[in-house]
């Protein structure tokens, strides 16, 4: 059954790219100064979250929604998993190889391991698990030294969520939305408990396979929020006053201890989908240029580190942001047209750089026409 939340005219592509740029801005504090203490959203929320963590949270919420829809539409689990593998792995492999053989030598680091075979095996196995390969000595002179691509920590969690949705589909639990709603509420409660108690649970074998439990306590309720929103989309009204109330509650959460952990999975979820499905003119057509958010997210961190190395000293975050963002967007466009689109459905393969330029020229012509 079609609902207001099912339309193909939406702003998801624009929102995702905006969030990826927000990650660049947030990381500019840690990478430019060596600390996130002065990051505006961290200060606004009294250290509860940063702009980067909000962006990642929203990525997981939107992914829960869209991946559940993908699982529902796919003719088989094999088809669903193939699409997920082809969306995640090609660009991840490309950025990993670039980091290993271009960025790491430029950063003054080296891969760990005795001999080529050991290093190649580590690169292969870690990449297969969507993890960074083993290295040392990267960016030793930067304010945040030793980190080659700190953003990719979230990718394996994302992929395990894809597998989780496949499991829910096979078990028939996507048809039992009441059970998933209860699971979502329980996951939020556990997340708050982790925060209140300050638990830092060691991963051991489980952590080595699927990620540290403390991170699942944060990410699972967010992903489930998107899943549950999709399953209940026929029951959830789209109202401006509900979005306004959600925004007020989110503002209040800034000054309430643990407020973001408790409220964001509910009100943050409603707000992002309200924004995604609120008509915004040409923003709804933004995706015809290509989906540059994943490439932006993958390439931003190493590019910011390289910019910092070139500058040679700590800089104000806005300087790093304005230097690194254009370079990152160029890399993201290259990632889309050079790698990502070739592994996606046929319709997206037809996108070319020439079409992007032509579309941008059309947008500029529209702006000039309106301004007359």
N, C-alpha and C positions, 0 to 999 in steps of 0.2 A: 504494500500500500504506500503510495507516494505521500510525503509530508512536506511541510515547509523546510525541513532540514535535509531534503534529498536533492534539491535543485543543483544542476550542473553549473549554474551561474553563481559562483561564490568567490570569496576573496582569499582562499587558502594559500594559493601560490604567493600572493603579495605578503600575507601575514607571516608565512614561514621564512621568506627572505628577510623581512623586517626583524624577525626574531634572531636569525643568524647574524645580522649586523649588530643587534643588541649584544650578542655574545662577544663580538669584536670589541665593542665599546667597554663592556664590563671587564674583559681580560686586559684592556689597555692599562688599567690600574695595577693589576698584579704584575704584568710584564713590564710596564713602564717605570713603576715605583718599587716593585718588589713586595707590595702589600695591597690588599683590597680594603683597608680600613677607611680610605677616603672615598670609596665608590658610592655615588649618590643614593642608589637604592638600598645598599647595605646600611647607610646612615639613616635613611628614611624609615626603614623597618627595624631599626635598632639591632642590626646584625642578624636578623632572621633569614634573610635571603639577599642575593645579589641580582643584578640584571641578568647575568648569565644563567643563574640557577632558575630564575623565572622562565627564561626562554626554553631551557631544557625541559622544565616541568610542562610547559605548553606544548612542546614537541611531542611529549609522551601522551598527553591528553588527546591531541589531534590524531596521533597515530592510532591510539586505541579505537577511535571512531572510524577512521578510514580503513584500517586493516580489518576490522570486523566486517565492514561493508564488502571489502575485497573477498574475504573468506565466504561470505554469504553468496556472492555472485559467481565465484569460481566453480567450474563444472566438477572439479575433483580436488582433493587435498594435494595431490601431486602437482596440479596446475597452480594452485595457490602458493605452495612452497617454492616452485620454480620462479614465479614472479617475485617473490620476496628475496630469494637468493640473487636474482639478476638485478634487483634494485640496490642491494646493499654491497655486494662483493666487488663488482668491477671498479667502481670509483675508489673503494677502500684499498684494493690491491694497487691501483695506480698511485695513490698518495703515499702508500707504504713504500713502494719501490723508489719513488722520488725522494722520500725522506732518507731512505737507506743509502742511496747511491749519489745523491746530489746535496741534499740539505745537511746530512750528518758530516760529510767531509768539510763542507763550508763552515760548519759550526765547530770544527776542531775536535769532533768526537770520533769514536770508533765502535764498531760492533764487537760484542763480547764473544769469546769462543776461540779455541785453539784450531786454527786451520780453516780453510774455505768450507769444507764439508760440514763442520760443526756450526759455523755461522749460517750457512745456507739452510741447514735443517731447522735451526731456530727461527729463521725468517719465514720458512714455509709453515711450520707448525703454529707459530704465533699469529701469522696472518690468517690461517685457516680458522683460528679461534677468535678472530677480529680483535687481537691485542697487538700492542707495540712489541717489536722485536727487542732483544736485549742489547743495550749500548751503554757507553759511559763517556763522560767528558764533554757533552754537548753544551754549547753556549756558556762556557765557564765564566766569561766576563760579564754576562747579563745580570740584571737585578734578580730575575728568576732563573737561576742556572740549573743545568742538568735536565731540562724538560724539552723534548723535541716536539711533541704534538699532544699537549695535555687535554685537548678537546675530545679525543677519540675514546675516552674511557666509557662514554655512554653507549657506544655502538653495539657492543656485545649484549648489553642489557636490552636494547631495542630488539635485537634479533631473537633473543630468548622469549621476548614477549610475542613475537611472531609465531614461534613454535607453540607457545602457550595457547594462542588463539586457535591454532590447528588442533591442539588437544581438546579444547572446549568444543570445537566443531565435531570432531570424531565422537566425543562422548555425548553429543546431543545437548550440551548444556547451554548453547546459545539460544535454544528454544525454551529454556527455563530461566527467564530473566529475573524472576523473583529470587532465585538462588544466587545469581550473580550480583544482584543488588545487595543482598545480605553479606556476600563476600566482600564487596566494595566497602560497605560501612565498617566491617570488621578490620579491613586493611587500613582504613583511616585511623581507627582506634589504636591499632598496633603502632602505626607511624607516630601518633601523638605520644604513646607510651615510651617509645624509643627516645623521643626528644626530652620528655619530662625526666626520665630516669638517666638520660645521658649514656645509654648503652652503646658501646662500640664492640660489636660481636665479631670475633675472629672468624675468618672464612674457612680455614683449613681445606680439606678436600672439596667440600661443597663450594666454598668460595673460589677455588681454583677452576671449577667447572662452570658455574653459573653466576659468579659474582658475589661480592660480600653481602651478607644478610642485612647489614645496616643500610646499604644502598637500595636493596629491595624494599626495605621498610619505607623509604622515601618514594621510590618510583612506581611500585606496584599499584598503590591506590590511585595514582594519577592515570596510569594506563587503563585501569579498571573504570575510572571515571568516564573516559572516552567510550569504552565498550558499553557501559550501562546507558550512557546518553544515547548512543546509537540504538540500542535495543528498546529504549523507552521513547524514541523520538516521536511516536504517534500520540504520546500522552503529555509531552512537554510543550507548553505554548511559547510562542515567540512574542514577547511583550517588551516594549521600551521601558516601562516602569520596573519590570523585573530586572532588567539590565542595570538600571539606575540603583536599585536596592543592592544588587550584587556589588556594584562599584563602591557604594557607601560602606558595606560590610568589609570589603577588602581594605578600604582606607582605615577603618577601625582596627582591623587586624594588625596594622603596622605598630600599634602601641599596646597591643594585648599580648602578653607572653604566650608563645606557641600558637598565636592566632593564625598565622599563615599556614602552619601545618594542619590545623583543624579545618579552616574555612576554604583554603584555596582549591582543594579537590571539588568542592561544591560550587562556589561562586565564581572561581576562576574558569571553571569548565563552562558555565552558562555564558559568561562574558565573551569568551573566545569564539564560541559558536554563534552567539548573537552578532558579533562583529563579522564573522565569516559569511553569514547569510543575510546581512543587511546590504541592500543594493548600494554600490559605490561606483557606478558608471564604468569607466575604463579599467578600474582595478579588477573587476571580474574577468576581464580579458587578458590580464597580466600574464597568465600561464601560457598564452600562445607564443610568447617569446622563448619559452623554455623554463625548466625548473632548476634554478640556480642555488637553491637554499642548501642542498646537501654538499655541493662543492664548496660553497662559502664556509660552511661549518668545518669541513675537512681541512681546508687549506689555510684558514685564518691564522691559527696558532703558530705554525712554522714560519709563515710570512712575517708575522709580528715579531717573532724572535730574530729573524734575519734583519729586519729593519732596526731593531734595538742593537744588534751587533754592529751594523753599519754606522749607527749614530755614535756608539761607543760609551754612552753614559746614560744615567737615568734621565727621563724626559717627562714632561707633563703628559698625562694620559690623552688629552685631546690632540696633541701633536702626533703621538703614535697612532691614534685612531684615524686621523685624516691622511697620514702617510700610508698606512697599511690597508685601509678599506678599498681604495681603487685597485691596488695590486691584487687583493683577494678576489674582488669581483671579476677581474680579468681572468684569474686562474679558474674561477667557478664557471665562467662562460666556456673556457677551454675544456674544462672537465665535462660539461654537458654535451657540447658538440663533438668533442673528441672521444669520449668514453661512454658516458651514461646513456645517451639516447639510443645508442646502437643495440642496447640490451633490453629495450622497452618495446611495448606494442608498436606495430607498424605505423600507426598514425603519427606517433611522436618522432619516428625516424625521418619523416618528411620535413621536420624543422631544420633550417639551415641558417648559417650566419647572415646570408643575404636576405632571408625573410625577416630576420631580427632587425637588420638595418632598415629594410623597407617599412616594417611596422613602426619603428621609432620615427621615421620620417613622416608617416601618416599621423602619428600622435602629435608631432610638432606642428604639422599643418592644421590640425584641429584646434590646437591652442591658439595659433595665429588668427584663425578664422573667428574664434570666440572673442579675442581681444580687440577686434576691429569695431 
